[in-house]
Amino acid sequence: VMYTGVPLRYILESAGVKTEGNWILPEGADASGMTRSIPMEKALDDCMVAFKLNGEALRPEQGSPLRLVVPGWEGPMWVKWLRRIEVGDQPWHHREETSKYTDLLADGTARRFTWEMDAKSVITNPSPQAPILHGPGPTVLTGVAWSGRGTIPRVDVTTDGGKNWHQARMSGPSFDKSMHRFYYEFDWDGSPLLLQSRAHDSTGYVQPTKDQLREFRGENSIYHNNGIQTWAVNEQGIAENVEIS
């Protein structure tokens, strides 16, 4: 996916933003009134006001005519149908950054302003939407991985629920804060599989298990779940979502 647009810093500089302007509030023209507070440091770094996607003008469902691009940060920050940008000296604490997209921790405190996406990976084939159709034999496992803090130099995969891990093959060049496709070739003997993938990013961070996430964030942390995902594949090649300890 490639966006074409204007760096947000050019727009802000042209508008004459003052030094006390530490935050921006992009506002969408959608019925939900999507707005998010973004630190000025990020706005001046790598944000973009985009008008094209993959060489074509944005479609209505993609945020036409303009949308915000916020590399490495969670999707709700990428405000679609952008119509206004407000500048202020503090965050606005709107609905989508207080009651929503905020993780309630076990001690009752709220984990807020967690914009950067932690390293995550997911196997896309086989998956519930993509069963193994060819039967036993040579099989190619593939998926995608990403991190909001850098590149993905390595992804591990397992076919037995984590008992044995294998390093996957990464495809193409590794770009910063971008999605990376990985592959793992193996001979499937027709027996049940427990498929998982585990991403490593360029900061040294390793994608955690769901139990590890619960240990640190409790049971109510639901918005930022980057835990390892498991697909159970049966003898017919059909996959379903399961959780294993």
VEXDREN-2710 file (C-alpha; in Angstrom, 1 decimal):
% VEXDREN-2710
k/r/px/py/pz
1/VAL/0.0/0.0/0.0
2/MET/1.4/3.4/-1.0
3/TYR/-0.1/6.8/-0.3
4/THR/0.6/10.0/-2.2
5/GLY/0.1/13.3/-0.5
6/VAL/1.6/16.4/1.2
7/PRO/3.7/16.2/4.3
8/LEU/1.6/17.6/7.1
9/ARG/4.5/19.7/8.4
10/TYR/4.3/21.8/5.1
11/ILE/0.7/22.6/5.7
12/LEU/1.2/23.5/9.4
13/GLU/4.3/25.6/8.6
14/SER/2.3/27.4/5.9
15/ALA/-0.5/28.1/8.4
16/GLY/2.1/29.7/10.7
17/VAL/1.7/27.4/13.7
18/LYS/3.0/29.1/16.9
19/THR/5.4/27.5/19.3
20/GLU/2.8/27.0/22.0
21/GLY/0.9/24.7/19.6
22/ASN/1.9/21.3/21.0
23/TRP/-1.0/19.3/19.7
24/ILE/-3.2/19.0/16.7
25/LEU/-6.8/17.7/16.4
26/PRO/-7.7/16.4/12.9
27/GLU/-11.4/16.2/12.3
28/GLY/-13.2/13.9/10.0
29/ALA/-16.4/14.7/8.1
30/ASP/-18.0/11.3/8.9
31/ALA/-21.2/11.0/11.0
32/SER/-19.2/9.7/14.0
33/GLY/-17.1/12.9/14.1
34/MET/-13.9/11.0/14.4
35/THR/-11.3/13.2/16.1
36/ARG/-8.0/12.3/17.7
37/SER/-5.4/14.4/19.6
38/ILE/-1.9/14.0/18.0
39/PRO/1.3/15.5/19.5
40/MET/2.9/18.2/17.3
41/GLU/6.2/16.3/17.3
42/LYS/4.5/13.4/15.4
43/ALA/2.6/15.8/13.1
44/LEU/5.9/17.4/12.1
45/ASP/7.7/14.1/11.7
46/ASP/6.2/11.8/9.2
47/CYS/2.5/12.4/9.0
48/MET/0.9/13.1/5.6
49/VAL/-2.3/14.4/4.2
50/ALA/-3.0/11.9/1.4
51/PHE/-5.2/12.2/-1.7
52/LYS/-4.1/9.1/-3.5
53/LEU/-3.8/5.4/-2.7
54/ASN/-1.7/3.1/-4.9
55/GLY/-1.6/5.8/-7.6
56/GLU/-5.4/6.3/-7.7
57/ALA/-7.5/9.1/-6.2
58/LEU/-8.9/8.1/-2.8
59/ARG/-12.3/6.4/-3.1
60/PRO/-15.1/7.5/-0.7
61/GLU/-14.7/4.4/1.5
62/GLN/-10.9/5.3/1.7
63/GLY/-11.5/8.8/3.0
64/SER/-11.9/10.8/-0.2
65/PRO/-10.9/13.5/-0.9
66/LEU/-8.3/13.7/1.9
67/ARG/-7.2/11.5/4.7
68/LEU/-4.5/11.6/7.3
69/VAL/-1.6/9.1/7.2
70/VAL/0.1/8.5/10.6
71/PRO/2.9/5.9/10.0
72/GLY/3.3/3.3/12.8
73/TRP/0.3/4.5/14.8
74/GLU/-3.1/2.8/15.3
75/GLY/-5.6/3.0/12.5
76/PRO/-8.2/5.3/14.3
77/MET/-5.5/8.0/14.2
78/TRP/-5.6/8.0/10.4
79/VAL/-8.6/10.3/10.2
80/LYS/-10.6/9.9/7.0
81/TRP/-12.6/12.6/5.1
82/LEU/-10.3/15.1/6.7
83/ARG/-12.0/18.6/6.8
84/ARG/-10.3/20.5/9.6
85/ILE/-7.2/20.5/11.7
86/GLU/-7.2/22.4/15.0
87/VAL/-4.0/23.4/16.9
88/GLY/-3.9/23.6/20.7
89/ASP/-1.6/23.5/23.7
90/GLN/-3.0/20.2/25.2
91/PRO/-4.9/17.1/24.2
92/TRP/-8.6/17.4/23.8
93/HIS/-9.6/14.1/25.6
94/HIS/-12.4/13.3/23.1
95/ARG/-14.5/10.2/23.2
96/GLU/-12.2/8.1/20.9
97/GLU/-9.2/8.7/23.3
98/THR/-11.0/8.3/26.6
99/SER/-13.8/5.8/26.7
100/LYS/-12.5/4.2/23.5
101/TYR/-9.1/3.0/22.5
102/THR/-8.0/3.1/26.1
103/ASP/-7.0/-0.1/28.0
104/LEU/-8.3/-0.5/31.6
105/LEU/-5.7/-2.1/33.7
106/ALA/-6.2/-4.5/36.6
107/ASP/-5.5/-1.8/39.2
108/GLY/-8.3/0.4/37.8
109/THR/-6.0/2.9/36.0
110/ALA/-6.4/3.6/32.3
111/ARG/-3.6/3.0/29.8
112/ARG/-4.0/6.0/27.5
113/PHE/-2.3/7.6/24.5
114/THR/-0.8/4.3/23.4
115/TRP/-0.6/5.2/19.8
116/GLU/2.3/3.2/18.5
117/MET/1.5/-0.3/17.3
118/ASP/3.4/-3.0/19.0
119/ALA/5.0/-5.7/16.8
120/LYS/2.4/-8.2/15.6
121/SER/2.1/-11.0/13.0
122/VAL/-0.8/-13.1/11.8
123/ILE/-0.9/-16.1/9.5
124/THR/-3.2/-15.4/6.6
125/ASN/-2.9/-18.8/4.8
126/PRO/-3.9/-21.3/6.1
127/SER/-6.6/-19.5/8.0
128/PRO/-10.4/-19.7/8.6
129/GLN/-10.9/-17.9/5.3
130/ALA/-8.2/-19.8/3.4
131/PRO/-8.3/-23.6/4.2
132/ILE/-5.8/-26.1/2.8
133/LEU/-7.4/-27.4/-0.3
134/HIS/-4.7/-29.6/-1.8
135/GLY/-4.6/-32.2/0.9
136/PRO/-1.4/-33.6/2.4
137/GLY/1.9/-32.7/0.7
138/PRO/4.1/-29.6/0.2
139/THR/2.4/-26.6/1.8
140/VAL/3.3/-22.9/2.0
141/LEU/2.4/-21.0/5.1
142/THR/2.3/-17.3/4.6
143/GLY/1.3/-14.2/6.7
144/VAL/2.1/-10.6/7.4
145/ALA/3.9/-8.8/10.2
146/TRP/4.3/-5.2/11.2
147/SER/5.6/-2.8/13.9
148/GLY/5.0/0.8/14.7
149/ARG/8.6/1.2/15.9
150/GLY/10.7/0.0/13.0
151/THR/11.2/-2.9/10.7
152/ILE/10.5/-6.7/11.0
153/PRO/13.8/-8.5/10.5
154/ARG/12.5/-11.9/11.6
155/VAL/9.3/-13.9/12.1
156/ASP/9.2/-17.4/13.7
157/VAL/6.4/-19.9/12.9
158/THR/5.3/-23.1/14.6
159/THR/3.0/-25.9/13.4
160/ASP/2.7/-27.6/16.8
161/GLY/1.5/-24.9/19.1
162/GLY/4.9/-23.5/20.1
163/LYS/6.8/-26.7/20.9
164/ASN/9.1/-26.2/17.9
165/TRP/9.8/-22.9/16.2
166/HIS/11.2/-22.3/12.7
167/GLN/12.5/-19.1/11.2
168/ALA/10.3/-17.9/8.3
169/ARG/11.5/-16.5/5.0
170/MET/11.0/-12.8/4.7
171/SER/9.8/-11.4/1.4
172/GLY/11.4/-8.4/-0.3
173/PRO/13.0/-5.3/1.3
174/SER/12.2/-4.3/4.8
175/PHE/10.7/-0.8/5.1
176/ASP/10.2/1.2/8.3
177/LYS/6.7/1.0/9.9
178/SER/5.4/-1.1/7.0
179/MET/3.8/-4.5/6.6
180/HIS/6.2/-7.4/5.8
181/ARG/5.1/-10.7/4.3
182/PHE/6.7/-14.0/5.4
183/TYR/6.6/-17.6/4.2
184/TYR/7.4/-21.0/5.6
185/GLU/7.4/-24.1/3.4
186/PHE/6.8/-27.6/5.0
187/ASP/5.4/-31.0/4.1
188/TRP/2.0/-31.5/5.7
189/ASP/1.3/-35.1/6.5
190/GLY/-2.5/-34.5/7.0
191/SER/-2.4/-34.5/10.8
192/PRO/-3.9/-31.6/12.8
193/LEU/-1.9/-28.4/13.1
194/LEU/-1.6/-25.6/15.6
195/LEU/-0.3/-22.7/13.7
196/GLN/1.3/-19.6/15.2
197/SER/3.6/-16.8/14.2
198/ARG/5.9/-14.6/16.3
199/ALA/7.3/-11.3/15.1
200/HIS/10.6/-9.7/16.1
201/ASP/11.1/-6.0/15.4
202/SER/14.2/-3.9/14.9
203/THR/14.1/-2.6/18.5
204/GLY/14.5/-6.1/19.9
205/TYR/10.8/-6.4/20.9
206/VAL/9.3/-9.9/20.5
207/GLN/5.6/-10.4/20.0
208/PRO/4.2/-11.8/23.3
209/THR/1.7/-14.6/24.0
210/LYS/-1.8/-13.7/25.1
211/ASP/-0.9/-15.0/28.6
212/GLN/2.1/-12.7/28.8
213/LEU/-0.2/-9.7/27.8
214/ARG/-2.7/-10.6/30.5
215/GLU/0.1/-10.8/33.1
216/PHE/1.0/-7.2/32.4
217/ARG/-2.3/-5.7/31.4
218/GLY/-5.0/-7.8/33.1
219/GLU/-8.2/-9.1/31.6
220/ASN/-9.8/-5.8/30.5
221/SER/-7.1/-4.7/28.1
222/ILE/-8.9/-5.3/24.8
223/TYR/-8.0/-2.5/22.4
224/HIS/-4.3/-3.2/21.9
225/ASN/-4.0/-6.9/21.7
226/ASN/-0.9/-7.9/19.8
227/GLY/-0.7/-11.4/21.3
228/ILE/0.3/-14.5/19.3
229/GLN/-2.8/-15.9/17.4
230/THR/-3.4/-19.6/17.0
231/TRP/-5.2/-21.4/14.1
232/ALA/-6.2/-25.0/14.6
233/VAL/-6.2/-26.9/11.3
234/ASN/-8.0/-30.3/11.2
235/GLU/-7.4/-33.3/8.9
236/GLN/-9.6/-31.7/6.2
237/GLY/-7.4/-28.6/6.1
238/ILE/-10.1/-26.4/7.7
239/ALA/-8.8/-23.7/10.2
240/GLU/-10.5/-22.2/13.2
241/ASN/-9.6/-19.6/15.8
242/VAL/-8.5/-21.2/19.1
243/GLU/-6.5/-20.3/22.2
244/ILE/-4.0/-22.6/23.9
245/SER/-2.0/-22.3/27.1
END
